[in-house]
């Protein structure tokens, strides 16, 4: 057998990266993510955010590079996008905490400092909550299709339908709750633990969430897909109750009907369980 290859991940040379990614349209380069927080691991990527001039080409697609055996992800931000971090509830939950811990690497005009100060002063106010309520209602209606995929998948024992449902009833529902509760996540890797901490790790919501992600073992054995989907359906019901009347009337009627269907159907024996 060939010998195993052991990659030695180098500490990123930040000055070198700044030199490589500074261009005429770039006004500032900021380090975000785990390297900015000081908790980067062996395989952590380097997150660079470049703030572009107002007249820069509108190219904000993130690009990935391997530099000195390290993954470097470079994102571009237009000045017009920054306001959305503070006014859009989805963006706020994704970005505010990261802005607070970010480190400017190159910022000759001190562009980033006022943005970071604003992030530290950010408060989740009633206007933001109103927008979050609207988002939660829209998303709960949007995930109704996955509810029905899950129910039909359970009825037919159809793996494809259940896999589709599993995503929406785990990642999808978690995003709904993250935004609805205004949880400012530290990063992609902490969303799960931060949400469970807010709702209580011993709560029924947390138990069902773990099961929907197949993290709640049954006597040491991972839950089968059918049980993950059932947990996700029950998680939808609990989340609908959590949001309550904060969804608008039209959304609420669809959500309530969906909850009634779930409650009715999951109490029935599934076809492959019937005697």
C-alpha positions as CSV (number, residue, x, y, z in Angstrom):
1,X,0.0,0.0,0.0
2,X,1.3,3.5,-0.7
3,X,2.3,5.5,2.4
4,X,-0.4,7.9,3.7
5,X,0.2,11.5,2.9
6,X,0.2,13.9,5.9
7,X,-0.4,17.5,4.9
8,X,1.2,20.1,7.1
9,X,-1.2,23.0,7.0
10,X,0.8,26.2,7.1
11,X,-0.1,29.2,9.2
12,X,-1.4,31.7,6.6
13,X,0.8,34.6,5.7
14,X,-1.9,37.4,6.0
15,X,0.4,40.1,4.6
16,X,1.0,37.9,1.5
17,X,-2.7,37.4,1.1
18,X,-3.4,41.1,1.4
19,X,-0.9,41.8,-1.3
20,X,-2.4,39.2,-3.6
21,X,-6.0,40.3,-3.3
22,X,-5.6,44.1,-3.2
23,X,-6.9,45.6,-6.4
24,X,-7.8,49.2,-7.5
25,X,-11.5,48.5,-6.8
26,X,-10.8,47.1,-3.3
27,X,-11.1,49.6,-0.4
28,X,-10.5,47.3,2.5
29,X,-9.7,43.6,3.3
30,X,-11.0,42.1,6.5
31,X,-10.3,38.7,8.1
32,X,-13.4,36.9,9.4
33,X,-14.2,33.5,10.7
34,X,-12.2,31.2,12.9
35,X,-8.8,32.8,12.2
36,X,-10.2,36.2,13.3
37,X,-11.7,34.6,16.4
38,X,-8.5,32.8,17.2
39,X,-10.0,29.3,17.2
40,X,-8.9,28.1,13.8
41,X,-8.1,24.4,13.5
42,X,-5.9,22.3,11.3
43,X,-8.3,22.3,8.3
44,X,-9.9,25.7,8.9
45,X,-10.2,27.9,5.9
46,X,-9.1,31.6,5.8
47,X,-12.1,33.9,5.2
48,X,-11.3,37.2,3.6
49,X,-13.9,39.8,2.8
50,X,-13.0,42.6,0.4
51,X,-15.0,45.8,0.5
52,X,-15.4,47.2,-2.9
53,X,-15.6,50.8,-4.1
54,X,-19.1,52.0,-5.1
55,X,-18.2,52.0,-8.8
56,X,-16.7,48.5,-8.7
57,X,-18.1,45.8,-11.0
58,X,-20.9,44.0,-9.2
59,X,-19.1,40.8,-8.8
60,X,-19.7,39.5,-5.3
61,X,-19.3,35.8,-5.9
62,X,-17.1,34.1,-3.3
63,X,-14.1,32.4,-4.8
64,X,-11.9,29.7,-3.4
65,X,-8.1,29.3,-3.6
66,X,-5.6,26.9,-2.3
67,X,-2.6,28.9,-1.1
68,X,0.3,27.3,0.7
69,X,-1.9,24.2,1.2
70,X,-4.6,26.3,2.9
71,X,-8.1,26.9,1.6
72,X,-8.7,30.7,1.2
73,X,-12.2,31.9,0.5
74,X,-12.4,35.5,-0.8
75,X,-15.8,37.2,-0.7
76,X,-16.6,40.6,-2.2
77,X,-19.0,43.1,-0.6
78,X,-20.5,46.2,-2.2
79,X,-21.1,49.2,0.0
80,X,-24.8,48.9,-0.8
81,X,-24.9,45.4,0.7
82,X,-23.6,46.5,4.1
83,X,-26.9,48.1,5.2
84,X,-28.7,44.8,4.7
85,X,-26.6,43.2,7.5
86,X,-28.3,45.6,9.9
87,X,-31.8,45.7,8.5
88,X,-32.5,42.2,7.1
89,X,-33.1,39.6,9.9
90,X,-31.6,36.7,7.9
91,X,-28.4,38.7,7.2
92,X,-28.2,40.0,10.7
93,X,-28.3,36.6,12.3
94,X,-25.6,35.4,9.8
95,X,-23.3,38.4,9.9
96,X,-23.4,40.6,13.0
97,X,-21.5,38.3,15.3
98,X,-18.8,37.7,12.6
99,X,-18.4,41.5,12.1
100,X,-17.9,42.0,15.8
101,X,-14.9,39.6,15.9
102,X,-13.5,40.5,12.4
103,X,-10.0,41.9,12.1
104,X,-9.1,44.5,9.4
105,X,-6.0,43.5,7.5
106,X,-5.8,46.4,5.2
107,X,-8.1,49.4,5.6
108,X,-6.3,52.7,4.6
109,X,-9.4,54.8,4.8
110,X,-10.7,53.3,8.0
111,X,-13.8,52.0,6.2
112,X,-14.5,49.0,8.4
113,X,-14.2,50.6,11.9
114,X,-17.6,52.3,11.8
115,X,-19.2,49.1,10.5
116,X,-17.8,47.2,13.3
117,X,-18.8,49.8,15.9
118,X,-22.3,49.6,14.5
119,X,-22.3,45.8,14.8
120,X,-21.2,46.0,18.5
121,X,-24.1,48.5,19.1
122,X,-26.6,46.4,17.2
123,X,-29.9,45.7,19.0
124,X,-32.6,43.3,17.8
125,X,-35.5,45.8,18.0
126,X,-39.3,45.5,17.3
127,X,-38.9,46.4,13.7
128,X,-36.4,43.6,13.2
129,X,-38.6,41.2,15.0
130,X,-41.5,42.1,12.8
131,X,-39.4,41.3,9.7
132,X,-38.3,38.1,11.4
133,X,-41.9,37.1,12.1
134,X,-42.8,37.6,8.4
135,X,-39.7,35.5,7.3
136,X,-40.7,32.7,9.7
137,X,-44.2,32.6,8.5
138,X,-43.1,32.6,4.8
139,X,-40.6,29.8,5.5
140,X,-43.0,27.6,7.4
141,X,-45.4,27.8,4.5
142,X,-42.5,27.2,2.1
143,X,-41.6,24.0,4.0
144,X,-45.1,22.6,3.7
145,X,-44.1,20.8,0.5
146,X,-41.4,19.0,2.4
147,X,-43.9,18.0,5.1
148,X,-46.1,16.4,2.4
149,X,-43.0,14.7,0.9
150,X,-42.2,13.3,4.3
151,X,-45.7,12.0,4.9
152,X,-45.9,10.4,1.4
153,X,-42.4,9.1,1.8
154,X,-43.4,7.4,5.1
155,X,-46.6,6.0,3.5
156,X,-44.6,4.5,0.5
157,X,-41.4,3.9,2.4
158,X,-39.8,6.0,-0.4
159,X,-36.3,7.0,0.4
160,X,-36.1,9.8,-2.1
161,X,-39.1,11.6,-0.7
162,X,-37.9,11.1,2.9
163,X,-34.4,12.5,2.1
164,X,-36.0,15.6,0.6
165,X,-38.2,16.0,3.7
166,X,-35.4,15.4,6.1
167,X,-33.4,18.4,4.8
168,X,-36.3,20.8,5.1
169,X,-37.5,19.5,8.4
170,X,-34.0,19.8,9.9
171,X,-31.8,22.5,8.4
172,X,-34.9,24.4,7.1
173,X,-36.7,24.5,10.4
174,X,-33.5,25.4,12.3
175,X,-33.0,28.4,10.1
176,X,-36.6,29.5,10.7
177,X,-36.1,29.4,14.5
178,X,-32.7,31.0,14.3
179,X,-34.1,34.0,12.5
180,X,-37.4,34.1,14.5
181,X,-35.5,34.2,17.8
182,X,-32.8,36.6,16.5
183,X,-29.9,34.3,17.3
184,X,-26.7,35.9,16.1
185,X,-24.7,32.9,15.1
186,X,-20.9,33.0,15.5
187,X,-20.5,31.0,12.3
188,X,-21.7,28.2,10.1
189,X,-20.3,25.6,12.6
190,X,-22.1,26.9,15.7
191,X,-25.6,27.4,14.5
192,X,-26.8,24.1,15.9
193,X,-25.4,24.4,19.4
194,X,-26.4,28.1,19.7
195,X,-30.0,27.4,18.8
196,X,-30.2,24.4,21.2
197,X,-28.7,26.5,24.0
198,X,-31.3,29.2,23.5
199,X,-34.2,26.7,23.5
200,X,-32.7,24.5,26.2
201,X,-30.7,21.4,25.5
202,X,-33.2,19.3,27.5
203,X,-36.3,20.7,25.8
204,X,-38.6,18.7,23.6
205,X,-37.7,20.9,20.7
206,X,-34.0,20.2,21.2
207,X,-34.7,16.4,21.5
208,X,-36.7,16.4,18.3
209,X,-34.0,18.5,16.6
210,X,-31.3,16.1,17.5
211,X,-33.5,13.2,16.2
212,X,-34.2,15.0,12.9
213,X,-30.4,15.4,12.4
214,X,-29.9,11.7,13.4
215,X,-28.0,12.8,16.5
216,X,-30.4,11.2,19.0
217,X,-29.5,7.5,19.1
218,X,-31.9,4.8,20.1
219,X,-30.0,2.6,22.6
220,X,-26.7,3.5,20.9
221,X,-28.0,2.9,17.4
222,X,-28.5,5.8,15.0
223,X,-32.1,6.5,14.2
224,X,-33.3,5.1,10.9
225,X,-34.4,7.6,8.2
226,X,-38.1,7.0,8.9
227,X,-37.6,8.1,12.6
228,X,-35.6,11.1,11.5
229,X,-38.5,12.2,9.2
230,X,-41.0,11.6,12.0
231,X,-39.0,13.7,14.3
232,X,-38.8,16.4,11.7
233,X,-42.6,16.4,11.3
234,X,-43.0,16.7,15.0
235,X,-40.4,19.5,15.0
236,X,-42.5,21.3,12.5
237,X,-45.5,21.1,14.8
238,X,-43.5,22.4,17.8
239,X,-42.1,25.2,15.7
240,X,-45.5,26.2,14.5
241,X,-46.6,26.4,18.1
242,X,-43.5,28.5,18.9
243,X,-44.2,31.0,16.2
244,X,-48.0,31.1,17.0
245,X,-49.9,34.1,15.8
246,X,-46.7,36.0,14.8
247,X,-47.3,34.5,11.3
248,X,-49.9,36.5,9.4
249,X,-53.5,35.2,9.1
250,X,-53.0,33.7,5.6
251,X,-49.8,32.0,6.6
252,X,-51.3,30.8,9.8
253,X,-54.2,29.1,8.1
254,X,-51.9,27.1,5.9
255,X,-49.6,26.2,8.8
256,X,-52.4,25.2,11.1
257,X,-53.9,22.9,8.4
258,X,-50.5,21.4,7.9
259,X,-50.1,20.8,11.6
260,X,-53.5,19.1,11.7
261,X,-52.5,16.8,8.8
262,X,-49.2,15.9,10.5
263,X,-50.9,15.2,13.8
264,X,-53.5,13.0,12.2
265,X,-51.2,11.1,9.9
266,X,-48.3,10.3,12.3
267,X,-50.6,8.7,14.7
268,X,-51.6,6.1,12.1
269,X,-49.6,2.9,11.6
270,X,-47.5,3.2,8.4
271,X,-48.2,0.6,5.6
272,X,-45.1,-1.5,6.4
273,X,-46.1,-1.6,10.1
274,X,-49.6,-2.9,9.6
275,X,-50.4,-6.4,10.5
